[in-house]
């Protein structure tokens, strides 16, 4: 054994203590880091591969080389995209997942409990989300692969309706796909499945909404004259956290042949809100054929983690889509359940463990508290913006996302406002366009969110607005004087 490997193995307890200390330093100092962007320090020459440092030296180099460029994306001041943090229990579970280094497949196929951990964690998450036991589930990297998995089975189902096996023969005929406001990960998954990005036939949305106009979908399905289709519904759109009407879609499915897939990346966790109106947004969503959620969003486990749920009645279709054949040493048929045969990955991380840890640690009551606080913080911000003389909401605050604009600013000034806010580093928001208007959006999914942070956010937003307005006024005055 090389002497560095031998030394590091002999000093493993000290090395892990050093890694733990580095992690604690980062977490304790996260309040002093910029919320969303950090300026990396000037590059230093990294030792070449022929000059190995050992683990302790590499940890020291990593702190010098990367630390200054790390932003506080796990903090409650980061409101961009839909990015959660990491609960303490999930962090412990994730560390152990790396330590155990298991590749979870069957329940008995490889003589370990890794497959059982995943198989037993799925029902915990399913119960939390209010999905009944008719769904199988599994853990993948995130929205793209979970949508890919579910839509792969939908593709197999649609092919069967057309009389052939897509997984065996390839895609022989186009399969129509309908959606109103789908996430970009959906079109990426469709491209990877060979259905094509252009397969999506956009349905109309309800006036002033991102939700699907079900009557328009019915007209489009009628035009198919009985041909099978895939309908992709949203449980929480990115800009406004809008929801499609799942009850109406299920009624429609009684008359038309389509696979109903629901993308509930973060919106699925609305089931845990203290608001009955929020919970009602998910009424009848368990009637779908497949559902996806992202665990690294509102569940607040580390990247990367997503979950697919597919109805058990479609298990044969799922195995036909993803069956792992031709490798006898993998013993893929052994055990009661084998993830080798129901998803796109063979080699996988034990992503179930941090989920198991955080669900066991905090339970339903803990996640109800997280979701309720996030929604309350969003409502508080929405109320502050609505009462302001310089801001206007671009949509009602339906759940945990706030989209707003500053009507007196031009589109490029809105972008400048977002840039200035983010460069100052106290908070991080993303610019967006909604209903033809440029604006900003804030998404609240971090387990540490609290309505009391809204005052500080509004103070910072107002300060940035004043600077942008002053710069605009100064520029206009300069142009006026030049003209004179």
C-alpha positions as CSV (number, residue, x, y, z in Angstrom):
1,X,0.0,0.0,0.0
2,X,1.3,3.5,-0.8
3,X,2.6,5.2,2.3
4,X,0.1,8.1,2.0
5,X,-2.9,5.7,1.9
6,X,-1.5,3.8,4.8
7,X,-0.9,7.0,6.8
8,X,-4.3,8.4,6.1
9,X,-6.0,5.1,7.0
10,X,-4.0,5.1,10.3
11,X,-5.0,8.7,11.0
12,X,-8.6,8.4,9.8
13,X,-10.2,9.6,13.1
14,X,-8.0,12.8,13.0
15,X,-8.8,13.4,9.3
16,X,-12.6,13.0,9.9
17,X,-12.3,15.4,12.9
18,X,-10.6,17.9,10.6
19,X,-13.3,17.6,8.0
20,X,-16.0,18.0,10.7
21,X,-14.2,21.1,12.0
22,X,-14.1,22.6,8.5
23,X,-17.8,21.9,8.0
24,X,-18.7,23.5,11.3
25,X,-16.5,26.6,10.5
26,X,-18.4,27.0,7.2
27,X,-21.8,26.6,8.9
28,X,-21.0,29.0,11.7
29,X,-19.7,31.6,9.3
30,X,-22.5,31.3,6.7
31,X,-24.1,34.5,8.0
32,X,-21.1,36.5,6.9
33,X,-20.9,35.1,3.4
34,X,-22.7,36.7,0.4
35,X,-26.1,35.1,-0.1
36,X,-25.8,34.0,-3.6
37,X,-22.5,35.0,-5.2
38,X,-19.0,35.0,-4.0
39,X,-15.8,36.3,-5.7
40,X,-13.2,33.5,-5.7
41,X,-9.8,34.5,-4.7
42,X,-7.1,34.6,-7.3
43,X,-6.1,31.1,-8.5
44,X,-3.0,29.6,-7.1
45,X,-1.1,26.8,-8.7
46,X,-2.6,23.4,-7.7
47,X,0.0,20.8,-7.1
48,X,0.3,18.3,-10.0
49,X,-0.7,14.7,-9.7
50,X,2.9,13.7,-9.3
51,X,3.1,15.7,-6.1
52,X,0.3,14.2,-3.9
53,X,-0.4,15.9,-0.6
54,X,-2.3,13.2,1.4
55,X,-5.7,13.9,2.9
56,X,-4.6,16.4,5.5
57,X,-2.7,18.5,3.0
58,X,-5.5,18.3,0.5
59,X,-8.0,19.5,3.1
60,X,-5.8,22.4,3.9
61,X,-5.5,23.3,0.2
62,X,-9.2,23.0,-0.4
63,X,-9.9,25.5,2.4
64,X,-7.4,27.9,0.9
65,X,-8.4,27.3,-2.7
66,X,-12.2,27.1,-2.5
67,X,-13.4,28.6,0.7
68,X,-13.5,32.3,-0.5
69,X,-15.7,31.3,-3.4
70,X,-18.4,29.6,-1.5
71,X,-21.7,31.5,-1.1
72,X,-24.4,31.0,1.5
73,X,-26.8,29.1,-0.8
74,X,-27.9,26.9,2.1
75,X,-28.9,30.0,4.2
76,X,-32.4,31.5,4.5
77,X,-31.1,34.6,2.8
78,X,-30.8,32.7,-0.5
79,X,-34.2,33.1,-2.2
80,X,-33.2,32.2,-5.8
81,X,-34.6,29.4,-7.9
82,X,-36.2,26.8,-5.5
83,X,-33.3,25.8,-3.3
84,X,-33.6,24.3,0.2
85,X,-31.0,24.0,2.9
86,X,-29.9,20.9,4.8
87,X,-31.5,20.0,8.1
88,X,-29.1,18.8,10.8
89,X,-30.4,15.3,10.7
90,X,-30.2,15.1,6.9
91,X,-26.5,16.2,7.1
92,X,-25.7,13.4,9.5
93,X,-27.5,10.9,7.3
94,X,-25.6,12.1,4.2
95,X,-22.2,11.8,5.9
96,X,-23.1,8.2,6.9
97,X,-24.4,7.5,3.3
98,X,-20.9,8.3,2.1
99,X,-19.3,6.3,4.9
100,X,-21.4,3.2,4.2
101,X,-20.9,3.7,0.4
102,X,-23.7,1.3,-0.5
103,X,-25.3,0.7,-3.9
104,X,-29.0,0.0,-3.1
105,X,-30.8,-2.5,-5.4
106,X,-32.8,-5.5,-4.2
107,X,-34.0,-6.3,-0.7
108,X,-32.0,-9.6,-0.6
109,X,-30.0,-9.6,-3.8
110,X,-26.7,-8.5,-2.3
111,X,-26.9,-9.4,1.3
112,X,-27.1,-5.9,2.8
113,X,-29.8,-3.6,4.0
114,X,-29.3,-0.8,1.5
115,X,-32.2,-1.8,-0.7
116,X,-34.4,-2.2,2.4
117,X,-33.5,1.3,3.6
118,X,-34.8,2.8,0.3
119,X,-37.8,0.4,0.2
120,X,-38.8,1.5,3.8
121,X,-38.1,5.2,3.3
122,X,-40.4,5.5,0.3
123,X,-43.6,4.8,2.4
124,X,-42.5,7.4,4.9
125,X,-42.2,10.1,2.2
126,X,-45.4,8.9,0.5
127,X,-47.3,9.2,3.7
128,X,-45.9,12.7,4.3
129,X,-47.1,13.8,0.9
130,X,-50.6,12.3,1.2
131,X,-50.1,9.8,-1.5
132,X,-51.7,6.4,-0.9
133,X,-49.9,3.0,-1.0
134,X,-50.8,2.4,-4.6
135,X,-47.5,4.0,-5.6
136,X,-44.0,2.5,-5.9
137,X,-41.2,4.9,-5.5
138,X,-37.5,5.4,-5.7
139,X,-34.7,8.0,-5.3
140,X,-32.8,9.6,-8.1
141,X,-30.8,12.8,-8.6
142,X,-33.6,15.3,-9.0
143,X,-36.4,16.6,-11.2
144,X,-34.9,15.8,-14.5
145,X,-34.2,12.1,-13.8
146,X,-37.4,11.6,-11.8
147,X,-39.4,13.1,-14.7
148,X,-37.4,11.0,-17.1
149,X,-38.3,7.9,-15.1
150,X,-42.0,8.6,-14.9
151,X,-42.3,9.7,-18.5
152,X,-40.3,6.7,-19.6
153,X,-43.0,4.5,-18.2
154,X,-45.7,6.8,-19.7
155,X,-43.9,6.4,-23.1
156,X,-44.1,2.6,-22.7
157,X,-47.8,2.8,-21.8
158,X,-48.6,5.0,-24.8
159,X,-46.7,2.6,-27.1
160,X,-48.7,-0.3,-25.8
161,X,-51.9,1.7,-26.6
162,X,-50.5,2.0,-30.2
163,X,-49.8,-1.8,-30.3
164,X,-46.0,-2.0,-29.9
165,X,-43.2,-2.2,-27.3
166,X,-41.2,1.1,-27.3
167,X,-38.5,-0.2,-25.1
168,X,-37.8,-3.1,-27.4
169,X,-38.5,-1.6,-30.8
170,X,-37.9,2.1,-30.4
171,X,-40.3,4.9,-30.9
172,X,-42.3,4.0,-34.1
173,X,-44.9,6.7,-33.9
174,X,-45.1,10.2,-32.4
175,X,-46.8,10.4,-28.9
176,X,-48.6,13.7,-28.2
177,X,-47.8,15.4,-25.0
178,X,-49.9,18.2,-23.4
179,X,-48.9,20.7,-20.8
180,X,-49.5,24.3,-19.8
181,X,-46.5,25.6,-17.8
182,X,-44.1,22.7,-17.5
183,X,-40.6,23.0,-16.0
184,X,-37.6,22.9,-18.2
185,X,-36.6,19.5,-16.8
186,X,-39.7,18.1,-18.4
187,X,-38.7,19.1,-21.9
188,X,-35.2,17.9,-21.2
189,X,-36.5,14.5,-20.1
190,X,-38.7,14.3,-23.2
191,X,-35.7,15.0,-25.4
192,X,-33.7,12.2,-23.7
193,X,-36.6,9.8,-24.1
194,X,-36.8,10.4,-27.9
195,X,-40.2,11.9,-27.6
196,X,-38.7,15.3,-28.5
197,X,-38.8,18.7,-27.0
198,X,-41.3,19.8,-29.7
199,X,-43.7,17.0,-28.6
200,X,-45.3,19.3,-26.0
201,X,-48.5,20.8,-27.3
202,X,-49.1,23.8,-25.1
203,X,-52.6,24.2,-23.7
204,X,-54.1,27.5,-22.9
205,X,-53.8,28.8,-19.3
206,X,-56.5,30.3,-17.2
207,X,-56.7,34.1,-17.4
208,X,-53.9,35.7,-15.3
209,X,-52.8,32.2,-14.3
210,X,-50.1,29.6,-15.1
211,X,-52.6,26.8,-14.5
212,X,-54.0,24.7,-17.4
213,X,-57.3,25.6,-19.0
214,X,-58.9,22.1,-18.8
215,X,-61.5,23.0,-21.4
216,X,-58.8,23.8,-23.9
217,X,-57.1,20.5,-23.1
218,X,-60.4,18.7,-23.7
219,X,-60.7,20.2,-27.2
220,X,-57.2,19.2,-28.0
221,X,-57.7,15.6,-26.8
222,X,-60.9,15.4,-28.9
223,X,-58.9,16.2,-32.0
224,X,-56.8,13.1,-31.3
225,X,-59.8,10.9,-32.1
226,X,-59.1,8.4,-29.4
227,X,-55.3,8.2,-29.7
228,X,-53.4,7.9,-26.5
229,X,-51.5,10.9,-25.1
230,X,-49.4,12.0,-22.1
231,X,-50.7,15.0,-20.0
232,X,-48.1,16.7,-17.7
233,X,-49.7,18.7,-14.9
234,X,-48.0,21.1,-12.4
235,X,-48.2,21.0,-8.7
236,X,-46.5,24.4,-8.2
237,X,-45.2,26.4,-11.1
238,X,-41.8,28.0,-10.6
239,X,-42.9,31.7,-11.1
240,X,-46.1,31.7,-9.1
241,X,-46.5,28.3,-7.4
242,X,-49.7,27.7,-9.4
243,X,-51.5,24.4,-9.5
244,X,-53.4,22.6,-12.2
245,X,-56.9,21.2,-11.3
246,X,-56.2,17.5,-10.7
247,X,-59.8,16.7,-10.0
248,X,-60.9,18.1,-13.3
249,X,-58.1,16.3,-15.1
250,X,-59.2,13.0,-13.6
251,X,-62.8,13.6,-14.7
252,X,-61.4,14.3,-18.2
253,X,-59.5,11.0,-18.1
254,X,-62.8,9.1,-17.9
255,X,-63.5,10.3,-21.4
256,X,-60.0,10.3,-23.0
257,X,-57.0,8.0,-23.0
258,X,-54.0,9.7,-21.4
259,X,-51.3,9.1,-18.9
260,X,-51.5,11.8,-16.1
261,X,-48.1,12.8,-14.8
262,X,-47.8,15.4,-12.0
263,X,-44.6,17.4,-11.5
264,X,-44.7,18.3,-7.8
265,X,-41.0,19.2,-7.3
266,X,-41.7,21.5,-4.4
267,X,-45.5,22.0,-4.5
268,X,-46.2,18.5,-3.4
269,X,-45.2,19.6,0.1
270,X,-48.1,22.0,0.3
271,X,-49.9,19.0,1.8
272,X,-48.1,20.0,5.0
273,X,-49.2,23.6,5.2
274,X,-51.5,24.7,8.1
275,X,-53.7,26.3,5.4
276,X,-56.6,24.2,4.2
277,X,-56.6,26.2,1.0
278,X,-53.0,25.0,0.4
279,X,-53.8,21.4,1.2
280,X,-56.8,21.5,-1.2
281,X,-54.4,22.4,-4.0
282,X,-53.4,18.7,-4.0
283,X,-56.9,17.3,-3.8
284,X,-57.0,14.1,-5.9
285,X,-53.4,14.2,-6.9
286,X,-53.0,10.6,-5.8
287,X,-55.2,9.7,-8.8
288,X,-52.3,10.4,-11.2
289,X,-50.4,7.7,-12.9
290,X,-47.0,9.1,-11.8
291,X,-45.7,11.9,-9.6
292,X,-42.3,13.5,-9.0
293,X,-40.9,15.5,-6.1
294,X,-37.5,17.1,-5.4
295,X,-36.2,16.3,-1.9
296,X,-33.4,18.9,-2.1
297,X,-36.1,21.5,-2.2
298,X,-38.6,21.6,0.6
299,X,-37.6,18.4,2.3
300,X,-34.2,20.1,2.9
301,X,-31.8,17.2,2.2
302,X,-28.5,17.7,0.4
303,X,-28.1,17.7,-3.3
304,X,-28.8,15.6,-5.2
305,X,-32.1,14.0,-4.4
306,X,-35.4,13.5,-6.1
307,X,-38.2,10.9,-6.0
308,X,-40.3,9.2,-8.6
309,X,-43.7,7.7,-7.8
310,X,-45.4,5.4,-10.3
311,X,-48.6,3.5,-9.7
312,X,-48.0,-0.1,-8.8
313,X,-50.5,-1.1,-11.5
314,X,-47.9,0.0,-14.0
315,X,-45.0,-2.0,-12.5
316,X,-44.9,-4.4,-15.5
317,X,-44.6,-1.4,-17.8
318,X,-41.9,0.1,-15.6
319,X,-39.8,-3.1,-15.6
320,X,-40.2,-3.4,-19.4
321,X,-38.8,0.1,-19.7
322,X,-35.8,-0.2,-17.4
323,X,-35.1,-3.9,-17.0
324,X,-31.4,-4.6,-16.6
325,X,-30.7,-7.6,-18.7
326,X,-27.6,-9.4,-20.0
327,X,-25.4,-9.2,-16.8
328,X,-25.8,-12.5,-14.9
329,X,-23.4,-11.5,-12.2
330,X,-25.8,-8.7,-11.1
331,X,-28.5,-11.3,-10.2
332,X,-31.1,-8.7,-11.1
333,X,-34.1,-11.0,-10.7
334,X,-33.3,-11.8,-7.0
335,X,-35.2,-10.4,-4.1
336,X,-38.7,-9.0,-3.6
337,X,-37.9,-5.7,-5.3
338,X,-34.9,-4.6,-7.3
339,X,-34.2,-1.0,-8.3
340,X,-32.0,-2.2,-11.1
341,X,-35.2,-3.0,-13.0
342,X,-37.3,0.1,-12.4
343,X,-35.1,3.1,-13.0
344,X,-32.4,4.5,-15.3
345,X,-29.5,4.0,-12.9
346,X,-27.5,0.9,-12.1
347,X,-24.9,2.4,-9.8
348,X,-26.6,4.7,-7.3
349,X,-25.8,6.4,-4.0
350,X,-27.7,5.6,-0.9
351,X,-29.8,8.8,-1.2
352,X,-32.6,7.2,1.0
353,X,-30.5,7.5,4.2
354,X,-30.5,11.3,4.7
355,X,-34.2,11.3,3.9
356,X,-34.8,8.5,6.4
357,X,-32.8,10.5,9.0
358,X,-34.6,13.7,8.6
359,X,-38.1,12.1,8.5
360,X,-37.4,10.1,11.6
361,X,-35.8,13.1,13.3
362,X,-38.5,15.6,12.7
363,X,-41.6,13.7,11.5
364,X,-44.8,15.2,10.2
365,X,-45.0,17.9,12.9
366,X,-41.5,19.1,12.0
367,X,-42.2,19.4,8.3
368,X,-45.5,21.0,8.9
369,X,-43.7,23.7,10.9
370,X,-41.1,24.2,8.1
371,X,-43.7,24.5,5.3
372,X,-46.0,26.7,7.4
373,X,-43.2,29.1,8.3
374,X,-42.0,29.3,4.6
375,X,-45.6,30.1,3.5
376,X,-46.0,32.7,6.3
377,X,-42.8,34.4,5.2
378,X,-43.9,34.5,1.6
379,X,-47.3,36.0,2.7
380,X,-45.5,38.6,4.8
381,X,-43.3,39.6,1.9
382,X,-46.2,39.8,-0.4
383,X,-48.1,42.0,2.0
384,X,-45.1,44.3,2.4
385,X,-44.7,44.7,-1.3
386,X,-48.4,45.2,-1.9
387,X,-48.5,48.0,0.6
388,X,-45.4,49.7,-0.8
389,X,-45.6,52.7,-3.1
390,X,-42.9,51.4,-5.5
391,X,-43.5,47.7,-5.9
392,X,-46.4,45.6,-7.3
393,X,-47.1,41.9,-7.2
394,X,-47.1,40.2,-10.5
395,X,-49.3,37.4,-9.2
396,X,-51.1,36.6,-5.9
397,X,-48.9,34.8,-3.3
398,X,-50.4,31.3,-3.6
399,X,-47.9,29.3,-1.6
400,X,-44.2,30.1,-1.1
401,X,-43.2,32.0,-4.2
402,X,-43.4,35.8,-4.5
403,X,-43.2,37.4,-8.0
404,X,-43.1,41.2,-8.1
405,X,-41.9,44.2,-10.0
406,X,-41.2,47.9,-9.6
407,X,-43.6,49.5,-12.1
408,X,-41.6,52.7,-12.5
409,X,-38.5,50.9,-13.6
410,X,-37.8,49.7,-17.2
411,X,-36.9,46.1,-17.8
412,X,-33.2,46.7,-17.9
413,X,-33.5,48.6,-14.6
414,X,-35.3,45.7,-13.1
415,X,-32.3,43.5,-14.1
416,X,-29.9,46.1,-12.7
417,X,-31.9,46.1,-9.4
418,X,-31.6,42.3,-9.2
419,X,-27.9,42.5,-10.0
420,X,-27.2,45.1,-7.4
421,X,-29.2,43.3,-4.7
422,X,-27.3,40.1,-5.4
423,X,-23.9,41.7,-5.7
424,X,-24.3,43.4,-2.3
425,X,-24.8,39.9,-1.0
426,X,-27.2,40.2,1.9
427,X,-30.0,38.4,-0.1
428,X,-30.2,36.6,-3.4
429,X,-33.2,36.8,-5.7
430,X,-33.6,35.9,-9.3
431,X,-35.0,38.1,-12.1
432,X,-37.9,36.7,-14.1
433,X,-40.5,37.5,-16.7
434,X,-44.2,36.9,-16.0
435,X,-47.1,37.8,-18.3
436,X,-44.8,39.9,-20.4
437,X,-43.5,42.0,-17.4
438,X,-39.9,41.9,-16.1
439,X,-39.6,41.4,-12.3
440,X,-38.0,39.5,-9.5
441,X,-39.0,36.4,-7.6
442,X,-38.3,35.0,-4.2
443,X,-38.8,31.4,-3.3
444,X,-39.0,30.3,0.4
445,X,-38.1,26.7,1.0
446,X,-35.3,26.8,3.6
447,X,-36.0,25.2,7.0
448,X,-34.7,28.3,8.7
449,X,-37.1,30.8,7.1
450,X,-38.9,33.1,9.4
451,X,-41.4,36.0,8.7
452,X,-39.2,38.3,10.8
453,X,-36.6,38.3,8.0
454,X,-38.9,40.2,5.7
455,X,-38.2,43.5,7.4
456,X,-34.4,43.1,6.6
457,X,-35.2,42.1,3.0
458,X,-37.4,45.1,2.4
459,X,-34.8,47.4,3.9
460,X,-32.2,46.0,1.5
461,X,-34.6,46.0,-1.4
462,X,-35.5,49.7,-0.8
463,X,-31.8,50.7,-0.5
464,X,-31.1,49.1,-3.9
465,X,-34.1,50.6,-5.5
466,X,-33.0,54.1,-4.3
467,X,-29.6,53.6,-5.9
468,X,-31.0,52.4,-9.2
469,X,-33.5,55.3,-9.3
470,X,-30.8,57.8,-8.5
471,X,-28.6,56.4,-11.2
472,X,-31.5,56.5,-13.7
473,X,-32.3,60.1,-12.7
474,X,-28.7,61.2,-13.0
475,X,-28.4,59.6,-16.4
476,X,-31.5,61.3,-17.6
477,X,-30.3,64.7,-16.3
478,X,-27.0,64.2,-18.0
479,X,-28.7,63.4,-21.3
480,X,-30.9,66.5,-20.9
481,X,-28.0,68.8,-20.2
482,X,-26.1,67.4,-23.2
483,X,-29.0,68.1,-25.4
484,X,-29.2,71.7,-24.2
